[in-house]
Amino acid sequence: MARVLLTGGAGFVGSHTAEALLAAGHEVAGIDNLRTGCVENLSSFAGHPGWRFFRQDILDAENFNRVVREVAPDVVLHFAGLVSVPESIANPGLNSEMNVRAVHVMIDAAVMAGVRRVIFASSAAVYGDSTAVPLDEHSPTRPVSPYGEAKLAGEALVLGRGRTLGFEPVCLRYFNIYGPRQHRDSPYSGVVSRFLDRLRAGQPLVIFGDGRQTRDFIHVRDVARANVVAACDPGPLAGIFNICSGSEVAVNDLAAALQRQFLSRLDPIFEPGRSGDVKRSAGNPTRAREILGFSARIALAAGLSEFEGNSVAP
Ligand SMILES: NC(=O)c1ccc[n+]([C@@H]2O[C@H](COP(=O)([O-])OP(=O)(O)OC[C@H]3O[C@@H](n4cnc5c(N)ncnc54)[C@H](O)[C@@H]3O)[C@@H](O)[C@H]2O)c1
């Protein structure tokens, strides 16, 4: 049994990961300031004896250090951050604070508490406009947004300080995650949740650009399983891993699949492409499979079918 601390534990990925760790018999603590997360995300396991929650901003270093010392985790999974590319462009200072300074604070606290492994939630955004699709962990990193730059800086901090300070540094580059509990009603949400929001409201989908841009979608329960595997690997474990499905799906095809499911015949509205959006994104999952023994299991069609469809008659 491991003791695991999740920063951003009340968020989309954090709450699913907490649930999966608890189901596997681990002791789990979550810390979250509820900026984008919420306590409703914790409802399915809030009373579990292995779970503790701290409402706390990790940028408040003194109080965060106190929580980390109290929990004394073997592993820290660092999910807390600013998660949206458009928001990072609108507010680059906040992005640096939440996605770079927070990593410094988290590492300092982890080192002081003698944590064995730090797992950093990185992103496919570090590859940016790299054309080497499918992207593997050696593909060039060419971020095209403050968010992607900050994630790359976060990786460098975790890997570098892990080497020099003696914890095991692991960076998981998640591709496009979708599934229940993802924020729906924000312009900063991911494409699946934005599409669902429009379909449920009986509105036409809005597609940025020509819709031929591609993404590699991975279900949040697969991501949670990857996080459990990375947290519990007997190790020593270090380095960068793509967490992806390996399938390249055009946004137009995603739109068509969801429209069929929701029986919507409204033509999508095409709006100009957004700055910071990459043209092609699909990952190579080989390294995660060979070293972690992790492969995504939930195919996109099966994952989308979990969302309530057939509810809108246009
Ligand atoms: N969702 C995706 O598709 C995706 C893809 C790649 C990478 N990631 C990364 O995975 C991680 C989790 O993403 P998510 O989709 O669950 O987002 P999320 O917004 O649901 O989760 C982030 C959580 O961190 C909390 N938080 C933010 N700053 C904090 C602070 N200073 N102190 C305490 N809590 C704080 C928020 O309240 C939220 O609950 C992020 O680091 C994100 O960059 C997500």
The ligand as an SDF file (V2000), in Angstrom:
LIG
                    3D

 44 48  0  0  0  0  0  0  0  0999 V2000
   -7.7730   17.5680  -19.2760 N   0  0  0  0  0  0  0  0  0  0  0  0
   -6.8800   17.3750  -20.2340 C   0  0  0  0  0  0  0  0  0  0  0  0
   -7.2160   17.0620  -21.3840 O   0  0  0  0  0  0  0  0  0  0  0  0
   -5.3960   17.5000  -19.9170 C   0  0  0  0  0  0  0  0  0  0  0  0
   -4.4980   17.2310  -20.9580 C   0  0  0  0  0  0  0  0  0  0  0  0
   -3.1480   17.3470  -20.6990 C   0  0  0  0  0  0  0  0  0  0  0  0
   -2.7030   17.7040  -19.4350 C   0  0  0  0  0  0  0  0  0  0  0  0
   -3.5980   17.9420  -18.4400 N   0  0  0  0  0  0  0  0  0  0  0  0
   -3.0840   18.3320  -17.1290 C   0  0  0  0  0  0  0  0  0  0  0  0
   -3.6470   17.4810  -16.1280 O   0  0  0  0  0  0  0  0  0  0  0  0
   -3.8260   18.2230  -14.9140 C   0  0  0  0  0  0  0  0  0  0  0  0
   -5.2660   18.0960  -14.4300 C   0  0  0  0  0  0  0  0  0  0  0  0
   -6.1350   18.6470  -15.4150 O   0  0  0  0  0  0  0  0  0  0  0  0
   -7.7210   18.6050  -15.2850 P   0  0  0  0  0  0  0  0  0  0  0  0
   -8.2640   18.4750  -16.6510 O   0  0  0  0  0  0  0  0  0  0  0  0
   -8.0930   17.6460  -14.2270 O   0  0  0  0  0  0  0  0  0  0  0  0
   -8.0380   20.0980  -14.8130 O   0  0  0  0  0  0  0  0  0  0  0  0
   -8.8890   20.6440  -13.5720 P   0  0  0  0  0  0  0  0  0  0  0  0
   -8.9690   22.1230  -13.7290 O   0  0  0  0  0  0  0  0  0  0  0  0
  -10.1530   19.8740  -13.4410 O   0  0  0  0  0  0  0  0  0  0  0  0
   -7.9480   20.2560  -12.3520 O   0  0  0  0  0  0  0  0  0  0  0  0
   -6.9570   21.1000  -11.8230 C   0  0  0  0  0  0  0  0  0  0  0  0
   -7.2510   21.2260  -10.3450 C   0  0  0  0  0  0  0  0  0  0  0  0
   -6.2050   21.9800   -9.7120 O   0  0  0  0  0  0  0  0  0  0  0  0
   -6.8050   22.8760   -8.7980 C   0  0  0  0  0  0  0  0  0  0  0  0
   -5.8180   23.9560   -8.6080 N   0  0  0  0  0  0  0  0  0  0  0  0
   -5.3270   24.7920   -9.5500 C   0  0  0  0  0  0  0  0  0  0  0  0
   -4.3990   25.6010   -9.0140 N   0  0  0  0  0  0  0  0  0  0  0  0
   -4.2960   25.2660   -7.7010 C   0  0  0  0  0  0  0  0  0  0  0  0
   -3.5030   25.7440   -6.6180 C   0  0  0  0  0  0  0  0  0  0  0  0
   -2.6260   26.7350   -6.7780 N   0  0  0  0  0  0  0  0  0  0  0  0
   -3.6510   25.1580   -5.4170 N   0  0  0  0  0  0  0  0  0  0  0  0
   -4.5250   24.1400   -5.2290 C   0  0  0  0  0  0  0  0  0  0  0  0
   -5.3140   23.6460   -6.2150 N   0  0  0  0  0  0  0  0  0  0  0  0
   -5.1960   24.2040   -7.4400 C   0  0  0  0  0  0  0  0  0  0  0  0
   -8.1150   23.2960   -9.4420 C   0  0  0  0  0  0  0  0  0  0  0  0
   -9.0630   23.8050   -8.5330 O   0  0  0  0  0  0  0  0  0  0  0  0
   -8.5510   21.9750  -10.0630 C   0  0  0  0  0  0  0  0  0  0  0  0
   -9.3500   21.2110   -9.1650 O   0  0  0  0  0  0  0  0  0  0  0  0
   -3.4210   19.6680  -15.2170 C   0  0  0  0  0  0  0  0  0  0  0  0
   -2.1100   19.9000  -14.7490 O   0  0  0  0  0  0  0  0  0  0  0  0
   -3.4770   19.7280  -16.7350 C   0  0  0  0  0  0  0  0  0  0  0  0
   -2.5960   20.7000  -17.2520 O   0  0  0  0  0  0  0  0  0  0  0  0
   -4.9450   17.8460  -18.6470 C   0  0  0  0  0  0  0  0  0  0  0  0
  1  2  1  0
  2  3  2  0
  2  4  1  0
  4  5  1  0
  4 44  2  0
  5  6  2  0
  6  7  1  0
  7  8  2  0
  8  9  1  0
  8 44  1  0
  9 10  1  0
  9 42  1  0
 10 11  1  0
 11 12  1  0
 11 40  1  0
 12 13  1  0
 13 14  1  0
 14 15  2  0
 14 16  1  0
 14 17  1  0
 17 18  1  0
 18 19  2  0
 18 20  1  0
 18 21  1  0
 21 22  1  0
 22 23  1  0
 23 24  1  0
 23 38  1  0
 24 25  1  0
 25 26  1  0
 25 36  1  0
 26 27  1  0
 26 35  1  0
 27 28  2  0
 28 29  1  0
 29 30  1  0
 29 35  2  0
 30 31  1  0
 30 32  2  0
 32 33  1  0
 33 34  2  0
 34 35  1  0
 36 37  1  0
 36 38  1  0
 38 39  1  0
 40 41  1  0
 40 42  1  0
 42 43  1  0
M  CHG  2   8   1  16  -1
M  END
$$$$
